Amino acid sequence: MDISGGKIIYFASDQHFGAPTGFLSKQRESIFIKWLEQIEKNAAAIFLLGDLFDFWFEYKTVIPKRYVRILGKLASVADRGIPIHFFVGNHDLWMKDYFETELNISVYHKQKEFIFNSKTFFIAHGDGLGPNDKGYKLIKKIFTNSLAKRLFQALHPDIGIRLGNYFSLKNKLITKDNDLAFMGEEKEWLALYAKRKLKEKHRDYFIFGHRHIPMEIKLKDNSTYINLGDWVSHYTYATFDGSCLELKKWKVK
């Protein structure tokens, strides 16, 4: 895919809508929708790198009743012919086919490479990658277990979704101070993961979410790791105009 004519590819991650309260979530949801309204004017594509929701589970005929505004806006953007790519995060890993069949959004359950203007992008949410992140690796094994999913799906949606929201908010792995602090370039596990992947094959950019910290780390002279931060505290995102990838902050009004 070639980017030209003033078009831009946008990347964002970790909105965690639904947390910490419905009221505060709607405020942030409104901010994110305004961002979407602005960027759809020149967007060549939009990449959402996971944890759009603080909890998401798709039953056969039921989805959580919140999020109608953001879902409607995403559908509107996709209907305009703007490709939206969604990478499942650890808070919405129980996503099935709703985004694809109802919103026309491409969904990925693991990392994937894209090439734009001869630049290679390695993209993923980031959970479970690298030498650390042991807590998430354990949780992911449990939550992606087919028996665990069937048992949860057997719960009535009123019970299951309420239970999922409760445990998602109580998940201390996402709120621990040391988990949200920059660990240094030599200890950031997603940067270490990117360096390891570079030994296998060159990529120009590694783009992840999950860490909630906006960061840009030069891996080599011609390879960079970008973490997108979040839309809980930072309101950060990245843009690629065909030649330059930039990490930016949305001005909340």
C-alpha positions in Angstrom: 0.0 0.0 0.0 1.4 3.4 -1.0 0.6 6.6 0.9 0.4 9.8 -1.1 -1.7 12.8 -1.8 -1.7 14.1 1.8 -3.1 10.9 3.2 -2.0 9.6 6.6 -2.1 6.3 8.4 -3.1 6.7 12.1 -2.3 4.4 15.0 -3.8 4.4 18.5 -4.2 2.0 21.4 -5.5 1.3 24.9 -8.6 3.4 25.3 -10.1 1.1 27.9 -13.6 2.3 27.5 -15.8 1.2 30.4 -13.2 2.1 33.0 -13.0 3.3 35.7 -16.6 4.4 35.7 -19.3 4.8 33.1 -19.3 8.6 33.5 -15.6 9.0 33.1 -15.5 6.5 30.3 -18.1 8.5 28.3 -16.0 11.6 28.7 -13.0 9.9 27.2 -15.2 8.2 24.6 -16.4 11.7 23.5 -12.7 12.8 23.2 -11.8 9.8 21.1 -14.8 10.3 18.8 -13.7 13.9 18.2 -10.3 12.6 17.2 -11.9 10.1 14.8 -14.0 12.9 13.3 -10.8 14.9 12.7 -8.6 12.2 11.3 -11.2 10.7 8.9 -10.7 13.8 6.7 -7.3 12.5 5.5 -7.0 9.0 6.9 -5.6 6.3 4.5 -6.1 3.7 7.2 -6.6 3.5 11.0 -4.9 1.0 13.2 -6.3 0.3 16.7 -3.9 -1.8 18.7 -6.2 -3.3 21.3 -7.8 -2.7 24.6 -10.4 -0.4 23.1 -12.6 -1.7 25.9 -11.7 -2.5 29.4 -13.8 -5.7 29.0 -15.3 -7.2 26.0 -17.0 -10.6 25.5 -19.1 -11.7 22.5 -21.8 -14.2 23.2 -23.5 -15.8 20.2 -26.2 -13.1 20.0 -25.1 -10.6 22.7 -22.4 -8.0 23.1 -22.0 -5.5 26.0 -24.6 -2.8 25.9 -22.2 0.1 26.4 -20.1 1.6 23.6 -22.9 2.4 21.1 -21.4 5.8 20.3 -17.9 4.5 19.6 -19.2 1.5 17.7 -21.4 3.7 15.6 -18.6 6.1 14.8 -16.2 3.2 13.8 -18.9 1.8 11.5 -19.4 5.3 9.9 -15.7 5.6 9.3 -15.5 2.1 7.8 -18.5 2.9 5.6 -16.6 5.8 4.1 -14.1 3.3 2.7 -11.4 4.0 5.3 -9.8 0.6 6.3 -9.7 0.0 10.0 -7.4 -2.7 11.4 -8.0 -3.9 15.0 -5.5 -5.9 17.0 -7.0 -7.8 19.9 -5.6 -6.8 23.3 -5.6 -8.6 26.6 -8.8 -6.8 27.7 -10.8 -7.6 24.6 -9.2 -10.9 23.6 -12.6 -12.6 23.6 -13.5 -10.8 20.4 -15.1 -13.0 17.8 -16.5 -11.8 14.5 -18.8 -8.9 15.5 -16.3 -6.2 14.3 -15.7 -8.0 11.0 -19.4 -8.9 10.1 -21.1 -5.8 11.5 -18.5 -3.0 11.3 -16.4 -4.2 8.4 -13.2 -3.9 10.5 -10.4 -6.3 10.0 -9.5 -8.1 13.3 -6.1 -9.7 14.1 -5.4 -12.0 17.1 -1.7 -11.9 16.8 1.1 -9.8 15.4 1.2 -8.9 11.7 3.5 -7.2 9.2 2.5 -4.5 6.8 4.4 -2.6 4.1 3.7 1.0 3.4 5.8 3.0 0.9 8.5 0.3 1.1 8.7 0.6 4.9 8.0 -2.6 6.9 5.8 -2.2 10.0 5.6 -5.0 12.7 2.4 -4.4 14.6 0.8 -6.0 17.7 -0.9 -5.1 20.9 2.2 -6.3 22.8 0.8 -8.5 25.6 2.7 -11.6 26.2 5.7 -10.6 24.0 9.2 -10.3 25.2 11.2 -11.8 28.1 9.0 -10.6 30.9 5.2 -9.8 31.1 4.8 -13.2 32.9 1.5 -12.2 34.6 -0.1 -11.5 31.3 1.3 -14.6 29.7 -0.3 -16.7 32.4 -3.6 -14.9 32.2 -3.7 -15.2 28.4 -3.2 -19.0 28.6 -6.1 -19.3 30.9 -8.4 -16.9 29.1 -7.8 -18.4 25.6 -8.3 -21.9 26.9 -11.3 -23.3 25.0 -12.8 -24.9 28.1 -12.6 -21.6 30.1 -14.3 -19.7 27.2 -17.1 -22.3 27.1 -17.6 -22.1 30.8 -17.8 -18.3 30.8 -20.2 -18.4 27.8 -22.5 -20.7 29.8 -23.1 -17.8 32.2 -26.1 -15.6 31.6 -24.8 -12.4 29.9 -26.1 -10.2 32.8 -23.9 -12.2 35.1 -20.9 -12.8 32.8 -20.5 -9.2 31.7 -20.9 -7.8 35.2 -18.3 -10.3 36.4 -15.9 -9.6 33.6 -16.2 -5.8 34.2 -15.6 -6.3 37.9 -12.4 -8.4 37.5 -11.1 -6.2 34.7 -11.3 -3.1 37.0 -9.7 -5.1 39.8 -6.8 -6.3 37.6 -3.8 -4.8 39.5 -1.5 -5.8 36.6 -2.7 -2.7 34.7 -2.5 -0.3 37.6 0.7 -1.2 39.4 3.0 1.8 39.6 6.0 -0.2 38.5 4.1 -1.5 35.5 3.3 2.0 34.3 6.8 3.4 34.9 9.4 3.6 32.1 12.0 0.9 32.8 14.8 2.2 30.6 15.7 1.2 27.1 17.7 -1.8 28.2 14.8 -3.2 30.3 11.7 -2.4 28.3 10.6 -5.9 27.3 8.9 -4.9 24.1 12.0 -3.1 23.0 14.0 -6.2 23.8 11.5 -8.3 21.8 11.9 -6.0 18.9 15.7 -6.2 19.0 15.4 -10.0 19.0 13.0 -9.9 16.0 15.5 -7.7 14.1 18.0 -10.5 14.2 15.6 -12.6 12.2 14.6 -9.9 9.7 14.8 -6.2 9.2 11.7 -4.1 10.1 11.7 -0.3 9.9 9.1 0.1 12.6 7.8 -1.9 15.6 4.5 -0.5 16.8 2.9 -1.7 20.1 0.4 -0.7 22.7 -0.1 -2.4 26.1 2.5 -0.5 28.1 0.4 2.7 28.4 3.6 4.7 28.1 4.3 6.8 24.9 7.8 6.0 24.0 10.1 6.0 21.0 13.3 3.9 21.1 15.9 3.8 18.4 16.8 0.1 17.9 19.2 0.7 15.0 19.9 3.6 12.7 17.1 2.5 10.5 14.7 0.7 12.9 12.5 2.2 15.6 10.2 0.9 18.4 7.1 3.0 19.1 4.8 2.5 22.0 1.5 4.4 21.5 0.8 5.2 25.1 -3.0 5.3 25.9 -6.2 7.3 25.9 -6.6 7.1 29.7 -3.8 9.5 30.7 -1.8 10.5 27.7 -4.1 10.7 24.7 -1.3 9.9 22.3 -1.2 8.3 18.9 1.1 8.0 15.9 1.0 9.0 12.3 2.7 7.9 9.1 2.6 10.3 6.1 4.4 8.0 3.7 7.9 9.0 4.8 7.9 9.8 8.5 6.4 8.1 11.6 5.6 10.5 14.4 4.3 10.1 17.9 1.8 12.8 18.8 -0.5 14.0 21.5 -4.1 14.9 21.0 -5.0 18.3 22.6 -8.0 17.6 24.8 -10.4 20.5 24.8 
